[in-house]
């Protein structure tokens, strides 16, 4: 169940939204929904409440969820479609669908999973027990990493930051069971409480293995926390990891051995096995020094305890009910606020999508995404890129040399719509009916091998980092591409039957958001080919950072929950993309309306009497969109309401806290109110006074 790792090191920070899983779907999803609005509140006072108030009131969080919003509604419809597809292939598998049938069918076979119990882990637990010395540790880690056990660190492949056309080996920090390094070190009462709950959870998981004679569960839990705390202290923070310069540290194998001498790197590379290479990128050198120190300072038995925990923790979703329930109680309930476990079919659909995303996605695309939809999206993307190009050309604060490079980079952005041009080949992945955990481990091993086999080869720019049914989008700064899977190209984001204002406020803003990521505080450091290169004049960097510091200050002032505020530095890239994306989407709308007002096609048809009825109808449609009210709102107002409504959502207090500490995306309320309060066109559209809450006195603007 490994997360697809084809994004590159930075792409996780350039997505539209954090991953969210859903639980129920409405019968009809509207791209513009009057019933969702709370017009008792002025748009100028609290636009999020104005656009979403009734939706928030009428859509409480389902018991098995931690967040429920418009993304979740669409994700749930997609999940229902995948469920139907999977039920069909399990009932009537074909040679093309047998692998999916075996994987999903085994995941749903709860009786077999229950019968195996902890015995499903026996081979790996025995391998850990057989570890005779620390010198053998590398060989064991080389067996655990491919099957999805992220012990000590992470290893894989990635584009070379300085030569984006080639793929190199890289090693990254990892090995933690809590969501972030800060969870191990913060001393506020809530953090202390969560660490205690974490230790209690580890103890429970070891109690479920007690028949194997692994020692005192309480002592084991304390050992795990000590080792992970040591690793956390050597890790970079999430804010530090937003600086690509900090993440690029190429070293030779000799230098790696000197950096972390207590780990046998040669044995590890032979064991995975990795293609030959002479250098690799170490994203956090200090972390690997720490890892070496951990291996030296903790006993062999303590390290075995840590490895057993990493194994059972990563395997829990595919184990018997006691493991699944314990995993849910800590990670979903304690940390995120969910009240009940998702039904098994939803979990199994999710796991199948994670592990066989393109093979399953091919079936999904056949039923949901037409070639016509792809053509319409490409036209929208072209319109947004044109709008952003005009913005770049008019910026007063940017010098001509930097502007020239920026426009060149914009022209080089690749647009990937719906699904890959070439589907992934899973033929080497073996699935076995009745072996749920084994299928998951083999899928992880397939993906691990696929990634490391890229080392030393040219970068494949046609690959995708998320599956076609995913309700999300992303920009990859190293590939310099924007990616819009079929899963998000549906209402409320995109509707071919509704006016341009609504589509541009929805999917148009999504497109603008992703384009802008190429020029946020991280994306701007990469050129049009994806190389980490300083192509900015010093005075432009200074002007840019002055503008982004305004966003840092603005969003750092928002309270996420109770005593936790947003981290303006962590969320800077997404906030820049939101604020820039809405501006270029709005500019595209204004240009569209201006073109419609000219009515060139209709006027040309007026000279042909045979075409006169069609021409009159065309004129009426265009005049309605360009000049008249729809549902009582102007096109500009519909644009902003559409934008606000894609973010309608409810979240548990626990999730708000978790995301404020770990997520580079701001909460929905601030993605709406924080953005419109910076945009003078919003003020004009709703006639807000200068003193309105939605009009910032010192508005922030980068693009």
C-alpha positions as CSV (number, residue, x, y, z in Angstrom):
1,X,0.0,0.0,0.0
2,X,2.9,2.3,-0.7
3,X,2.0,5.8,-1.7
4,X,3.0,6.3,-5.4
5,X,6.4,8.0,-5.3
6,X,6.6,9.3,-8.9
7,X,6.1,12.9,-7.8
8,X,9.7,13.7,-7.2
9,X,10.9,15.1,-3.8
10,X,8.9,18.3,-4.0
11,X,5.7,17.4,-5.6
12,X,3.8,16.6,-2.4
13,X,3.9,20.3,-1.6
14,X,2.4,21.3,-4.9
15,X,-0.9,19.4,-4.8
16,X,-4.2,21.1,-4.8
17,X,-5.3,19.6,-1.5
18,X,-4.2,17.1,1.1
19,X,-5.5,13.5,0.6
20,X,-8.9,13.1,2.1
21,X,-11.1,10.0,2.1
22,X,-14.9,10.1,2.0
23,X,-17.8,8.2,3.3
24,X,-21.1,9.2,1.7
25,X,-22.3,10.8,-1.5
26,X,-25.1,13.2,-2.4
27,X,-27.5,12.1,-5.1
28,X,-26.8,15.1,-7.3
29,X,-23.7,17.3,-7.1
30,X,-24.2,20.8,-8.4
31,X,-21.3,23.0,-9.5
32,X,-23.2,26.1,-8.4
33,X,-25.6,25.4,-5.5
34,X,-27.9,28.1,-4.2
35,X,-29.1,25.9,-1.4
36,X,-25.5,25.7,0.0
37,X,-25.4,29.4,0.7
38,X,-26.1,31.3,3.9
39,X,-27.3,34.7,2.6
40,X,-28.1,35.9,6.1
41,X,-24.4,36.6,6.3
42,X,-22.9,39.3,4.1
43,X,-20.4,38.2,1.5
44,X,-18.3,41.1,2.7
45,X,-18.3,39.9,6.3
46,X,-17.5,36.2,5.9
47,X,-17.5,34.9,2.4
48,X,-16.8,31.3,3.4
49,X,-20.0,31.3,5.5
50,X,-21.9,33.2,2.8
51,X,-20.9,30.6,0.1
52,X,-21.0,27.5,2.3
53,X,-23.0,28.2,5.4
54,X,-26.0,26.0,4.7
55,X,-23.8,23.3,3.2
56,X,-21.7,23.2,6.4
57,X,-24.9,23.0,8.5
58,X,-26.5,20.3,6.4
59,X,-23.4,18.1,5.9
60,X,-22.0,16.9,9.3
61,X,-18.9,14.8,9.3
62,X,-19.8,11.1,8.8
63,X,-18.7,8.8,11.7
64,X,-15.9,7.2,9.7
65,X,-14.5,10.4,8.5
66,X,-12.3,13.2,9.9
67,X,-13.1,15.7,7.1
68,X,-16.2,16.0,4.9
69,X,-16.2,18.5,2.0
70,X,-16.8,18.9,-1.7
71,X,-13.6,16.9,-2.5
72,X,-14.9,14.1,-0.4
73,X,-18.3,14.0,-2.1
74,X,-16.7,13.6,-5.5
75,X,-14.1,11.1,-4.1
76,X,-17.0,9.1,-2.7
77,X,-18.7,9.0,-6.1
78,X,-15.5,7.8,-7.7
79,X,-15.1,5.2,-5.0
80,X,-18.6,3.9,-5.6
81,X,-17.7,3.6,-9.3
82,X,-14.5,1.7,-8.5
83,X,-16.5,-0.5,-6.1
84,X,-18.9,-1.4,-8.9
85,X,-16.0,-2.1,-11.2
86,X,-14.2,-4.2,-8.6
87,X,-17.2,-6.3,-7.7
88,X,-17.7,-7.0,-11.4
89,X,-14.1,-8.2,-12.0
90,X,-14.2,-10.3,-8.9
91,X,-17.4,-12.0,-10.1
92,X,-16.2,-12.4,-13.6
93,X,-12.4,-12.0,-13.9
94,X,-10.8,-11.9,-17.3
95,X,-7.1,-12.4,-18.2
96,X,-6.8,-8.6,-18.2
97,X,-8.5,-8.1,-14.8
98,X,-7.3,-11.3,-12.9
99,X,-4.6,-9.4,-11.0
100,X,-7.1,-6.8,-9.7
101,X,-9.6,-9.5,-9.0
102,X,-7.1,-11.4,-6.9
103,X,-5.9,-8.4,-5.0
104,X,-9.4,-6.9,-4.2
105,X,-11.0,-10.3,-3.6
106,X,-8.2,-11.3,-1.1
107,X,-8.6,-8.0,0.7
108,X,-12.3,-8.6,1.1
109,X,-11.8,-12.2,2.3
110,X,-11.9,-11.3,6.0
111,X,-12.4,-15.0,7.1
112,X,-9.0,-16.0,5.6
113,X,-7.3,-12.9,7.1
114,X,-8.8,-13.6,10.5
115,X,-7.7,-17.3,10.4
116,X,-4.1,-16.3,9.7
117,X,-3.9,-13.7,12.6
118,X,-0.4,-12.6,13.5
119,X,0.9,-15.7,11.8
120,X,0.8,-13.7,8.5
121,X,3.9,-11.8,9.9
122,X,5.8,-15.0,10.9
123,X,8.4,-15.0,8.0
124,X,9.5,-11.4,8.7
125,X,9.4,-11.8,12.4
126,X,11.5,-14.8,12.2
127,X,14.0,-13.0,10.0
128,X,14.2,-10.3,12.6
129,X,14.7,-12.9,15.4
130,X,17.6,-14.4,13.4
131,X,19.5,-11.2,13.4
132,X,22.8,-12.1,15.1
133,X,24.7,-8.8,15.0
134,X,24.4,-5.1,14.0
135,X,26.6,-5.9,11.0
136,X,23.7,-7.9,9.5
137,X,21.3,-5.0,10.0
138,X,21.7,-3.6,6.5
139,X,20.9,-7.0,4.9
140,X,17.7,-7.1,6.9
141,X,16.6,-3.5,6.1
142,X,17.2,-4.4,2.4
143,X,14.5,-7.1,2.8
144,X,12.1,-4.9,4.7
145,X,12.2,-1.7,2.6
146,X,10.9,-3.3,-0.6
147,X,7.8,-4.8,1.2
148,X,6.8,-1.4,2.5
149,X,8.4,-1.4,6.0
150,X,10.0,2.1,6.2
151,X,12.5,1.4,9.0
152,X,15.3,3.9,9.7
153,X,15.3,5.8,6.4
154,X,13.9,5.8,2.9
155,X,15.7,4.9,-0.4
156,X,14.6,5.3,-4.0
157,X,15.2,7.3,-7.1
158,X,14.6,10.9,-8.2
159,X,15.5,13.4,-10.9
160,X,18.9,15.0,-10.4
161,X,18.2,18.5,-9.2
162,X,20.9,19.8,-11.4
163,X,20.2,17.6,-14.4
164,X,16.5,16.9,-14.6
165,X,16.8,14.6,-17.6
166,X,18.5,11.9,-15.6
167,X,17.5,9.9,-12.6
168,X,19.8,9.3,-9.7
169,X,19.7,7.4,-6.4
170,X,18.6,9.2,-3.3
171,X,18.2,8.5,0.4
172,X,15.9,10.4,2.7
173,X,15.0,10.7,6.3
174,X,12.2,8.4,7.7
175,X,11.6,5.7,10.2
176,X,9.0,7.5,12.4
177,X,5.6,6.3,13.5
178,X,4.2,9.7,14.4
179,X,3.1,12.1,11.7
180,X,6.0,14.5,12.2
181,X,9.4,15.0,14.0
182,X,7.8,17.8,16.1
183,X,5.4,15.3,17.7
184,X,8.4,13.8,19.5
185,X,9.7,17.0,20.9
186,X,6.9,19.5,21.6
187,X,6.2,19.9,25.3
188,X,2.7,21.5,25.2
189,X,0.1,19.4,27.1
190,X,-1.6,18.1,23.9
191,X,1.6,16.9,22.5
192,X,2.6,15.2,25.7
193,X,-0.8,13.5,25.8
194,X,-0.5,12.3,22.2
195,X,2.9,10.8,22.9
196,X,1.5,8.9,25.9
197,X,-1.3,7.6,23.7
198,X,1.3,6.6,21.0
199,X,3.3,4.6,23.6
200,X,0.0,3.0,24.8
201,X,-0.8,2.1,21.2
202,X,2.6,0.5,20.5
203,X,2.1,-1.5,23.7
204,X,-1.2,-2.8,22.5
205,X,0.3,-3.9,19.2
206,X,3.1,-5.8,21.0
207,X,0.4,-7.4,23.3
208,X,-1.2,-8.8,20.1
209,X,2.1,-10.5,19.4
210,X,2.6,-11.8,23.0
211,X,2.3,-15.4,22.0
212,X,5.5,-15.0,20.0
213,X,7.5,-14.3,23.2
214,X,8.8,-10.9,22.2
215,X,9.2,-9.6,25.8
216,X,7.4,-7.0,27.9
217,X,5.1,-4.9,25.7
218,X,5.4,-1.8,27.9
219,X,9.2,-2.0,27.8
220,X,9.1,-2.5,24.1
221,X,6.9,0.5,23.6
222,X,9.3,2.7,25.6
223,X,12.2,1.4,23.5
224,X,10.5,2.3,20.3
225,X,9.7,5.8,21.5
226,X,13.4,6.3,22.5
227,X,14.7,5.2,19.1
228,X,12.2,7.2,17.1
229,X,12.8,10.3,19.3
230,X,16.5,10.1,18.5
231,X,15.7,9.8,14.8
232,X,13.3,12.7,15.0
233,X,15.9,15.0,16.6
234,X,18.2,14.4,13.6
235,X,15.4,15.1,11.0
236,X,14.8,18.3,9.1
237,X,11.5,20.1,9.9
238,X,8.8,20.4,7.3
239,X,9.6,24.1,6.8
240,X,13.2,23.3,6.3
241,X,12.3,20.7,3.7
242,X,10.5,23.3,1.7
243,X,13.9,24.7,0.6
244,X,15.2,22.6,-2.3
245,X,18.7,23.9,-1.7
246,X,18.7,22.1,1.6
247,X,17.6,18.8,0.0
248,X,20.3,18.6,-2.6
249,X,23.4,17.0,-1.2
250,X,25.1,14.7,-3.7
251,X,27.7,12.4,-2.2
252,X,29.9,9.6,-3.3
253,X,29.5,6.1,-1.9
254,X,32.8,6.7,0.0
255,X,31.4,9.9,1.5
256,X,28.2,8.1,2.5
257,X,30.1,5.4,4.3
258,X,32.1,8.1,6.1
259,X,28.9,10.0,7.0
260,X,27.1,6.9,8.4
261,X,29.8,4.3,9.1
262,X,27.7,2.1,11.4
263,X,25.5,0.9,8.5
264,X,26.8,-1.4,5.8
265,X,25.7,0.5,2.8
266,X,27.3,-1.9,0.3
267,X,25.4,-4.8,1.8
268,X,22.1,-2.8,1.6
269,X,22.6,-1.8,-2.0
270,X,23.4,-5.4,-2.9
271,X,20.4,-6.7,-1.0
272,X,17.7,-4.5,-2.6
273,X,19.3,-4.9,-5.2
274,X,20.2,-1.5,-6.7
275,X,21.6,-0.8,-10.2
276,X,25.3,0.3,-10.1
277,X,25.8,3.9,-9.2
278,X,28.7,6.0,-7.9
279,X,26.9,9.0,-6.4
280,X,23.5,9.6,-4.7
281,X,21.6,12.5,-3.3
282,X,21.3,12.6,0.5
283,X,18.4,14.9,1.4
284,X,19.4,15.3,5.0
285,X,23.0,14.6,5.9
286,X,22.5,15.3,9.5
287,X,19.8,12.6,9.7
288,X,22.1,9.9,8.4
289,X,24.7,10.9,11.0
290,X,22.0,10.5,13.6
291,X,20.9,7.1,12.1
292,X,24.5,5.9,12.4
293,X,24.6,7.1,16.0
294,X,21.3,5.3,16.8
295,X,22.7,2.0,15.5
296,X,25.8,2.4,17.6
297,X,24.1,3.5,20.9
298,X,21.1,1.2,21.0
299,X,21.6,-2.6,21.7
300,X,20.9,-5.2,19.1
301,X,17.8,-6.4,21.0
302,X,16.5,-2.8,21.2
303,X,16.9,-2.4,17.4
304,X,15.1,-5.7,16.9
305,X,12.2,-4.3,18.9
306,X,12.1,-1.2,16.8
307,X,12.1,-3.3,13.6
308,X,9.2,-5.5,14.9
309,X,7.2,-2.3,15.5
310,X,7.9,-1.0,12.1
311,X,6.8,-4.3,10.6
312,X,3.5,-4.6,12.5
313,X,2.7,-0.9,12.1
314,X,3.1,-0.9,8.3
315,X,1.3,-4.2,7.9
316,X,-1.7,-3.5,10.3
317,X,-4.3,-2.6,7.6
318,X,-3.9,-6.1,6.0
319,X,-3.9,-8.0,9.3
320,X,-6.7,-9.5,11.4
321,X,-9.3,-7.4,13.1
322,X,-7.5,-6.7,16.5
323,X,-4.6,-5.1,14.6
324,X,-6.9,-3.1,12.3
325,X,-8.9,-1.8,15.2
326,X,-5.9,-0.9,17.3
327,X,-4.4,0.9,14.3
328,X,-7.7,2.8,13.8
329,X,-8.1,3.8,17.4
330,X,-4.8,5.7,17.5
331,X,-4.2,7.0,14.0
332,X,-7.7,7.7,12.9
333,X,-9.5,8.3,16.2
334,X,-6.9,9.8,18.6
335,X,-4.9,11.8,16.1
336,X,-7.7,12.7,13.6
337,X,-11.0,12.4,15.4
338,X,-12.8,9.7,13.4
339,X,-15.6,7.9,15.3
340,X,-15.7,4.6,13.5
341,X,-13.7,2.5,11.1
342,X,-14.5,2.7,7.4
343,X,-16.3,-0.4,6.0
344,X,-14.0,-3.0,4.6
345,X,-15.0,-2.5,1.0
346,X,-14.0,1.2,1.2
347,X,-10.6,0.3,2.7
348,X,-10.0,-2.4,0.0
349,X,-11.0,-0.1,-2.8
350,X,-8.5,2.5,-1.4
351,X,-5.7,-0.1,-1.2
352,X,-6.4,-1.5,-4.7
353,X,-6.2,2.0,-6.1
354,X,-3.0,2.7,-4.2
355,X,-1.3,-0.5,-5.4
356,X,-2.8,-1.0,-8.9
357,X,-3.8,2.5,-9.6
358,X,-3.3,2.6,-13.3
359,X,-4.5,-0.9,-14.0
360,X,-7.7,-0.1,-12.1
361,X,-7.7,3.5,-13.5
362,X,-7.8,2.2,-17.1
363,X,-11.2,0.6,-16.3
364,X,-12.4,3.8,-14.5
365,X,-11.5,6.0,-17.4
366,X,-13.4,3.9,-19.9
367,X,-16.6,4.5,-17.9
368,X,-16.1,8.1,-16.8
369,X,-13.9,10.3,-19.0
370,X,-14.5,11.0,-22.7
371,X,-12.1,12.3,-25.3
372,X,-14.3,15.3,-25.5
373,X,-13.7,16.1,-21.9
374,X,-9.9,16.0,-22.4
375,X,-10.2,18.4,-25.4
376,X,-12.3,20.9,-23.3
377,X,-9.7,20.7,-20.5
378,X,-6.8,21.4,-22.8
379,X,-8.6,24.5,-24.1
380,X,-9.2,25.7,-20.5
381,X,-5.5,25.1,-19.6
382,X,-4.4,27.0,-22.7
383,X,-6.7,29.9,-21.7
384,X,-5.2,30.0,-18.2
385,X,-1.6,29.8,-19.4
386,X,-2.4,32.7,-21.7
387,X,-3.8,34.7,-18.8
388,X,-0.8,34.0,-16.7
389,X,1.6,35.0,-19.5
390,X,-0.2,38.3,-19.7
391,X,0.2,38.7,-16.0
392,X,3.9,38.0,-16.1
393,X,4.3,40.4,-19.0
394,X,2.7,43.2,-17.0
395,X,4.4,42.8,-13.6
396,X,5.9,46.1,-12.6
397,X,8.3,44.6,-10.0
398,X,9.9,42.0,-12.3
399,X,12.9,43.0,-14.5
400,X,13.1,42.1,-18.2
401,X,15.7,39.4,-17.9
402,X,13.8,37.5,-15.2
403,X,10.5,38.1,-17.0
404,X,11.9,36.6,-20.2
405,X,13.0,33.4,-18.3
406,X,9.6,33.2,-16.6
407,X,7.7,33.4,-19.8
408,X,10.0,30.8,-21.3
409,X,9.3,28.5,-18.3
410,X,5.6,29.0,-18.7
411,X,5.7,28.0,-22.3
412,X,7.6,24.8,-21.4
413,X,5.0,23.5,-18.8
414,X,3.6,20.2,-20.0
415,X,-0.1,19.6,-19.5
416,X,-1.2,16.1,-18.6
417,X,-5.0,15.6,-18.6
418,X,-7.1,12.7,-17.5
419,X,-4.8,9.7,-17.6
420,X,-1.3,8.7,-18.9
421,X,-0.7,8.3,-22.6
422,X,1.1,5.0,-21.8
423,X,-0.4,2.8,-19.1
424,X,1.9,1.2,-16.5
425,X,2.7,-2.5,-17.1
426,X,2.0,-4.6,-14.0
427,X,2.6,-8.0,-15.6
428,X,5.6,-8.8,-13.3
429,X,3.4,-8.3,-10.2
430,X,2.0,-11.6,-8.9
431,X,-1.2,-11.6,-6.9
432,X,-2.5,-14.7,-5.1
433,X,-6.1,-15.2,-4.0
434,X,-6.3,-15.6,-0.2
435,X,-3.0,-13.8,0.5
436,X,-4.0,-10.2,1.3
437,X,-0.8,-9.2,3.1
438,X,1.4,-11.0,0.6
439,X,-0.3,-9.2,-2.2
440,X,0.2,-5.9,-0.5
441,X,3.9,-6.7,0.1
442,X,4.5,-7.9,-3.4
443,X,2.8,-4.7,-4.7
444,X,5.1,-2.6,-2.6
445,X,8.1,-4.7,-3.8
446,X,7.0,-4.1,-7.4
447,X,6.8,-0.4,-6.9
448,X,10.1,-0.3,-5.0
449,X,11.9,-2.2,-7.8
450,X,10.2,0.0,-10.5
451,X,11.6,3.1,-8.8
452,X,15.2,1.9,-8.1
453,X,15.4,0.5,-11.7
454,X,15.2,4.1,-12.9
455,X,18.6,4.9,-11.4
456,X,21.0,5.9,-14.1
457,X,18.3,6.1,-16.8
458,X,16.8,9.1,-18.5
459,X,13.7,10.6,-16.8
460,X,10.4,9.5,-18.2
461,X,8.3,12.7,-18.5
462,X,5.2,10.7,-19.4
463,X,4.7,9.2,-15.9
464,X,2.0,10.2,-13.5
465,X,2.3,10.4,-9.7
466,X,-1.4,9.8,-8.9
467,X,-4.0,7.5,-10.3
468,X,-6.7,8.5,-12.7
469,X,-9.6,8.3,-10.2
470,X,-7.9,10.6,-7.7
471,X,-9.7,13.8,-6.7
472,X,-6.7,16.1,-6.8
473,X,-4.2,17.8,-9.1
474,X,-0.5,18.6,-8.8
475,X,2.4,20.5,-10.2
476,X,5.9,18.8,-10.3
477,X,8.7,21.4,-10.3
478,X,11.3,18.9,-11.5
479,X,9.2,17.7,-14.5
480,X,7.7,21.2,-14.9
481,X,4.2,19.7,-15.6
482,X,0.7,20.1,-14.3
483,X,-1.4,17.0,-13.8
484,X,-5.2,16.8,-13.7
485,X,-6.5,13.2,-13.3
486,X,-9.9,12.3,-14.6
487,X,-11.2,11.9,-11.0
488,X,-11.4,15.7,-10.5
489,X,-12.7,16.7,-13.9
490,X,-16.4,16.4,-12.8
491,X,-18.9,18.6,-10.8
492,X,-18.4,20.6,-8.7
493,X,-15.1,21.4,-10.3
494,X,-16.0,21.0,-14.0
495,X,-19.4,20.9,-15.7
496,X,-19.7,21.1,-19.5
497,X,-23.3,22.2,-19.2
498,X,-22.8,25.3,-17.0
499,X,-21.7,28.9,-17.7
500,X,-18.0,29.8,-18.0
501,X,-18.0,31.8,-14.8
502,X,-18.7,28.7,-12.7
503,X,-16.2,26.5,-14.5
504,X,-13.5,29.1,-14.2
505,X,-14.2,29.6,-10.5
506,X,-13.9,25.8,-10.1
507,X,-11.6,23.9,-12.4
508,X,-10.2,27.2,-13.8
509,X,-8.9,28.2,-10.3
510,X,-7.5,24.6,-9.9
511,X,-5.6,25.1,-13.2
512,X,-4.4,28.5,-12.2
513,X,-3.3,27.2,-8.8
514,X,-1.2,24.5,-10.4
515,X,0.4,26.8,-12.9
516,X,1.3,29.3,-10.2
517,X,3.1,26.5,-8.3
518,X,5.8,26.8,-11.0
519,X,6.5,30.3,-9.7
520,X,6.0,30.0,-5.9
521,X,8.8,30.1,-3.4
522,X,9.9,26.6,-4.3
523,X,8.9,26.2,-7.9
524,X,10.5,29.4,-8.9
525,X,13.9,27.9,-8.1
526,X,13.6,25.4,-10.9
527,X,13.9,26.4,-14.6
528,X,11.7,25.3,-17.5
529,X,13.5,22.0,-17.9
530,X,13.3,21.2,-14.2
531,X,16.8,22.1,-13.1
532,X,17.5,23.7,-9.8
533,X,19.1,26.9,-11.1
534,X,19.2,30.6,-10.1
535,X,17.6,32.3,-13.0
536,X,16.3,35.4,-11.1
537,X,18.0,38.8,-10.8
538,X,18.8,39.7,-7.2
539,X,16.4,42.6,-7.2
540,X,13.6,40.4,-8.4
541,X,14.3,37.9,-5.6
542,X,14.1,40.7,-3.1
543,X,10.8,42.0,-4.5
544,X,9.4,38.5,-4.6
545,X,10.3,37.7,-1.0
546,X,8.9,41.0,0.2
547,X,5.5,40.0,-1.4
548,X,5.6,36.5,-0.1
549,X,6.5,37.6,3.5
550,X,3.1,39.4,3.4
551,X,1.4,36.1,2.9
552,X,3.5,34.4,5.6
553,X,2.3,37.1,8.1
554,X,-1.3,37.0,7.0
555,X,-1.8,33.2,7.2
556,X,0.3,32.9,10.4
557,X,-2.3,35.1,12.1
558,X,-5.2,32.6,11.5
559,X,-6.1,30.2,14.3
560,X,-6.6,26.6,13.2
561,X,-8.0,25.3,16.4
562,X,-7.8,26.3,20.1
563,X,-4.1,27.2,20.8
564,X,-2.7,26.2,17.3
565,X,-2.3,28.8,14.6
566,X,-1.5,28.1,10.9
567,X,2.2,28.0,10.0
568,X,2.5,30.7,7.3
569,X,6.0,29.5,6.3
570,X,4.8,25.9,5.9
571,X,1.7,26.9,3.9
572,X,3.4,29.6,1.8
573,X,3.6,27.7,-1.5
574,X,-0.1,26.7,-1.4
575,X,-1.2,30.2,-0.3
576,X,0.8,31.7,-3.1
577,X,-0.8,29.3,-5.6
578,X,-4.3,30.0,-4.2
579,X,-3.9,33.8,-4.4
580,X,-2.2,33.7,-7.8
581,X,-4.5,31.0,-9.2
582,X,-7.7,32.9,-8.6
583,X,-6.3,36.1,-10.2
584,X,-5.4,34.4,-13.5
585,X,-8.6,32.4,-13.5
586,X,-10.6,35.7,-13.1
587,X,-8.5,37.3,-15.8
588,X,-9.4,34.4,-18.1
589,X,-13.1,34.9,-17.3
590,X,-12.9,38.6,-18.1
591,X,-11.3,37.8,-21.4
592,X,-13.9,35.2,-22.2
593,X,-16.7,37.6,-21.4
594,X,-15.1,40.2,-23.6
595,X,-14.9,37.8,-26.5
596,X,-18.5,36.8,-26.0
597,X,-19.6,40.4,-26.0
598,X,-18.1,40.9,-29.4
599,X,-20.3,38.1,-30.8
600,X,-18.2,37.6,-33.9
601,X,-19.5,34.2,-34.9
602,X,-23.1,35.2,-34.4
603,X,-22.8,38.4,-36.3
604,X,-21.1,36.6,-39.2
605,X,-24.0,34.2,-39.4
606,X,-26.6,37.1,-39.5
607,X,-25.8,37.6,-43.2
608,X,-27.0,34.1,-44.0
609,X,-30.8,33.9,-43.7
610,X,-30.7,30.1,-43.4
611,X,-28.5,30.5,-40.3
612,X,-30.5,33.3,-38.8
613,X,-32.3,31.3,-36.1
614,X,-29.1,29.7,-35.0
615,X,-27.4,33.0,-34.9
616,X,-30.1,34.6,-32.8
617,X,-29.9,31.8,-30.4
618,X,-26.1,32.1,-30.2
619,X,-26.4,35.8,-29.6
620,X,-28.9,35.2,-26.8
621,X,-26.7,32.6,-25.1
622,X,-23.6,34.8,-25.3
623,X,-25.4,37.9,-24.1
624,X,-26.8,35.9,-21.1
625,X,-23.4,34.8,-20.1
626,X,-21.6,38.1,-20.7
627,X,-24.1,40.6,-19.5
628,X,-27.2,39.2,-17.8
629,X,-27.7,37.8,-14.3
630,X,-28.0,34.0,-13.7
631,X,-29.7,33.0,-10.5
632,X,-29.6,36.6,-9.5
633,X,-25.8,36.9,-9.7
634,X,-23.4,38.5,-12.1
635,X,-20.7,36.4,-13.8
636,X,-18.1,37.9,-11.4
637,X,-20.2,37.0,-8.4
638,X,-20.8,33.5,-9.8
639,X,-17.1,33.0,-10.3
640,X,-16.3,33.8,-6.7
641,X,-19.2,31.8,-5.3
642,X,-18.1,28.8,-7.4
643,X,-14.6,29.2,-6.0
644,X,-15.9,29.4,-2.4
645,X,-18.1,26.4,-2.8
646,X,-15.4,24.0,-4.0
647,X,-13.9,24.4,-0.4
648,X,-17.1,23.9,1.6
649,X,-16.1,21.4,4.3
650,X,-16.2,20.4,8.0
651,X,-13.3,18.9,9.9
652,X,-12.8,17.5,13.4
653,X,-10.8,19.6,15.9
654,X,-8.2,16.8,16.0
655,X,-7.8,16.9,12.2
656,X,-7.5,20.7,12.2
657,X,-4.7,20.4,14.8
658,X,-3.0,17.6,12.8
659,X,-3.1,19.5,9.5
660,X,-2.0,22.8,11.0
661,X,1.1,21.0,12.2
662,X,1.9,18.9,9.2
663,X,0.0,20.0,6.1
664,X,1.3,22.6,3.6
665,X,-2.3,23.5,2.8
666,X,-4.3,26.1,4.8
667,X,-7.7,25.1,6.1
668,X,-10.6,25.6,3.8
669,X,-12.0,28.7,5.5
670,X,-8.7,30.5,5.1
671,X,-8.3,29.3,1.5
672,X,-11.5,31.2,0.8
673,X,-11.5,34.2,3.1
674,X,-7.7,34.7,3.0
675,X,-7.8,34.8,-0.8
676,X,-10.8,37.0,-1.6
677,X,-9.7,39.5,1.1
678,X,-6.6,40.2,-1.0
679,X,-8.4,40.6,-4.3
680,X,-9.9,44.0,-5.2
681,X,-12.1,42.5,-7.9
682,X,-14.0,40.6,-5.1
683,X,-14.6,43.9,-3.4
684,X,-16.0,45.3,-6.6
685,X,-18.1,42.3,-7.4
686,X,-20.0,42.4,-4.0
687,X,-19.8,46.1,-3.4
688,X,-17.8,45.8,-0.1
689,X,-16.7,48.8,1.8
690,X,-13.1,49.5,2.6
691,X,-13.8,48.6,6.3
692,X,-15.4,45.2,5.5
693,X,-13.8,42.1,7.0
694,X,-13.3,40.7,3.6
695,X,-11.2,43.7,2.5
696,X,-7.7,43.7,3.8
697,X,-6.2,47.1,4.3
698,X,-2.7,45.9,3.3
699,X,-3.7,43.3,0.7
700,X,-1.0,40.8,-0.2
701,X,-0.2,40.2,-3.9
702,X,2.6,38.3,-5.6
703,X,1.1,37.6,-9.0
